[in-house]
Amino acid sequence: MGAAASKVAGNDKLMSIAYDLMNETNFGGIAEHEEMLSDSVRVGAYHEAIHRAVKPGDVVLDLGTGTGLLAFMAAKAGASKVYAVEHSDFIEVAKELGAANGFTNIEFVQANSREFTPIDDAGNPVKIDVVLHEQMGDELFNENMIENLLDLRDRLLAPGGRILPSKFRLFAEPVSLKKEFRVHRIWEMPLPDGLDFRVLKDSPVAEPFMAGRPEQLWLRAGAVESTVGRPEPVLEFDVLEIAGPDDLIATHRVERTATADALVDGVAVWFEAVFDSDTGDDQTTLTTSPLAPLTSWGNRMFRAETGVRTGDTLSFFLHMENLVDASTWQVGLES
């Protein structure tokens, strides 16, 4: 990391600005929205949750509105007023779609949500009944989700107001990949004709070329054969209840008991978002597990190749150095 980048990484305010700009760039084109709108799991979960939670007369704020889809759903569910807030120029697309679909109770606002306060006709701040958002990155926190939601909660949310979704579970699970998706370290490659690359493990010749060898891989769809043990969240929280990011523990030590003989290829990360306030079986939950139906979110895997037998205990740690930048996270097996 260069000197300038190091200074940015060491300054929370500058990092927040940097991630706002990254989000504006990452979701500033039609192609990215086509992928999200084609995600039937995502769209279905939001549609169900919004029509269950938004009541006639509610005032709603859609954070990072994009095409306006969530704002449109809220208006259809009976909201009296919807503020569709978008930082980027893509707000113009949402405006056009809103007009084409006949919505008259949606106010499109181009602003950073942390700098926006809705005002009524009498000049008073408007309290929000429901905050909608889809601020979850691949590893949950990537899109300044915590900072943005806590700001809206503390400044604008009405007493008893709701955030959809507000409850989250983060998973870091050892997984075994299907054989055809397995990526071995170069010195462990099973090669034909008796060829052996083990010499490269400690080779001074190969060492300069090892720096770019990733210890984190992106899993392809359908790559995971199984988890090693029963998945359990390493972190579970509700943004309506936490005081701030410091409430989220950065380092976790995890143990899993192997349910079968397996080769552990690494530790995969995913999340669950829970939309409902109740705890019943019919609550609306969105999961990005690599073993669940495919979504538009990806799964990062930290490489950690080792073998286990049924009943073995596998211990590892997860350290989230920078919560919003999973490339800084570290996973290590413990003996």
Salt bridges, closest charged atoms under 4 A:
ASP20 OD2 - ARG114 NH2 2.51
GLU24 OE1 - HIS87 ND1 3.64
GLU48 OE2 - ARG52 NH1 3.49
ASP58 OD2 - ARG162 NH2 3.23
GLU92 OE2 - LYS95 NZ 3.46
GLU107 OE1 - LYS81 NZ 3.09
GLU134 OE2 - ARG42 NE 2.88
GLU139 OE2 - ARG300 NE 2.91
GLU147 OE2 - ARG114 NE 3.47
ASP151 OD1 - ARG155 NE 2.89
ASP154 OD1 - ARG153 NE 2.81
GLU173 OE2 - ARG256 NH2 2.79
ASP196 OD2 - ARG198 NH2 2.56
GLU215 OE1 - ARG185 NH2 2.81
GLU215 OE2 - ARG213 NH1 2.79
GLU232 OE2 - ARG230 NH1 3.33
GLU236 OE2 - ARG169 NE 3.01
ASP261 OD2 - ARG309 NH1 3.32
ASP265 OD1 - ARG182 NE 2.67
GLU272 OE1 - ARG169 NH1 2.63
ASP276 OD2 - ARG52 NH1 3.67
ASP282 OD2 - ARG52 NH2 3.78
GLU305 OE2 - HIS184 ND1 3.30
GLU334 OE2 - ARG253 NE 3.12
